[in-house]
Amino acid sequence: MKKKLLKQYDRITQKILAFRTKILDKLKTNLPRSRKQQLLNRLHLLTKQWNNLRKQLGMATVGAAMTLFLGFNTSQAQNLTFVERFDSDNPLINVDGITMAGLPGFADLDDDGDIDLLITAQDSSYNYPLIQEYYKNIGDAQNPNFAHQIGSANPLNFLNNGGRQDAAPEFVDIDDDGDFDLFIASYDSTSGGSGFSYFENTGDAQNPVFTERTGSDNPADSVASTYSVSLAFVDIDDDGDYDLFSASADTSSGSYYPLATFYRNTGDAQNPVFEESSADNPLAGEEFGYLPFFSFADLDGDGDYDAFITNSQYNASSEEYETFLLYYENTGDAQNPAFTLRTGSDNPFDGEIFGYGAMPEFVDIDGDGDLDLAVGAVDYQANIRYLENTTGQVSAVSPDLAAQGYALTSYPNPFSHSTTIEYDIPTPQQVEIILYDQTGKVVHSQNPVYQSPGTHTYNWAGTDANGNKLANGIYICQIKVGNSHMTHRILLQH
């Protein structure tokens, strides 16, 4: 019975992977939004069938949105490794020293396939109102180069925050029209209250024009918050629209430490309506330090979102604020989240200390298929710290070549018996296939062969060079093409 289920599971997994490629290609085109939605609906249907089989096989379910990224981020959270990069190894170094109190927001604002950067900051004289600094990526997805844009080249040059301070930007396509809109959460130290300004992108994905919407035209207008500027959008229940997390202190009880508040989207993807939902708040009762910031990411690759929240506390000995990044693993699933605090070695950021009011952003800075961490702060410096996600990397593997017209995938992934490694090369070249374990040891390889342009496949049964079955775990497939390489992660689960 199980053998039959595994065959069905592998077959549907292959369908999803093939369909995923189609969707990723189509979402980059100018297809009508209704047609794109049809494709996503089809993905949801396939995912339901796939999850039914996963349940029967005793596997965790995966959200439909996450099936777009099968093959990436399949490591466990406690095995994640992040390494801070400095000086020229930090691609965000060009933003240093320009302004003060920099809180970052990342988005592909010009739809050119790489990530751009917005920083909400004070000027060098510590004056208010805050200003919006825009850094366009004039490099590419793998080799970012953030260049400061001023005047009309900055789509938010017109904007200030009306005297508010510690403002945090959040990019999200809140109306599901295919371009990024902008929310800015800002704090008023006089009243202790926070405001959430909404700027609709009335331009398009390539040429953004941000127009402020107020009152009932601002979907976050009714969100209440005190002593916090936290605002995070995430589809926490996997129903196809964004929900919202914020934080607010219950000052009536004498506490100025904010608690997490949850607003479920009771509208839809095009017309969001956020209603506070205390009864099913997955972070209910969790109290944080001053100016907490929320960030949600699936770093452990199990198909649901985990929560990362900053916690700033005053250190009386140093007379400074210190900020730690808390990790709440989602031990529920994509539809029914349940967050469990992980500490010590189970938190990949244990021991890291950031500045006051540190704001974390998970984003693929270097275009290698995993999420890195960028951290800004309101500690009178605009330095954006960059912690590269080095999980699963081995020294012999260089960045992939997807941006140059090459392609590499595998299916099924995860796999139990055998997987097909599929790759494209645009010109005749010598190709060598090498598989590594997580320590960097070569476990399997194919001798170099000269191949013609086009799509090629290689079947791997999860064995070493002697035909012995390898242990469950992550393996890195490296394909050497001439003097270059492309890489792909594969998960073996017997």
Secondary structure, 3 states (H helix, E strand, C coil): CHHHHHHHHHHHHHHHHHHHHHHHHHHCCCCCHHHHHHHHHHHHHHHHHHHHHHHHCCCCCCCHHHHHHCCCCCCCHHHCCEEEECHHHCCCHHHCCCCEEEEEEEECCCCCCCCEEEEEEECCCCCCCCEEEEEEECCCCCCCCEEEECHHHCCCCCCCCCCCEEEEEEEECCCCCCCCEEEEEEECCCCCEEEEEEEEECCCCCCCCEEEECHHHCCCCCCCCECCCCEEEECCCCCCCCEEEEEECCHHHCCCCCEEEEEEECCCCCCCCEEECCCCCCCCCCECCECCCEEEECCCCCCCCEEEEEEEEEECCCCEEEEEEEEEEECCCCCCCCEEEECHHHCCCCCCCECCCCEEEEECCCCCCCCEEEEECCCCCCCCEEEEECCCCCCCCCCCCHHHCCEEEEECCCECCCEEEEEEECCCEEEEEEEECCCCCEEEEEEEEEECCEEEEEEECCECCCCCECCCEEEEEEEEECCEEEEEEEEECC
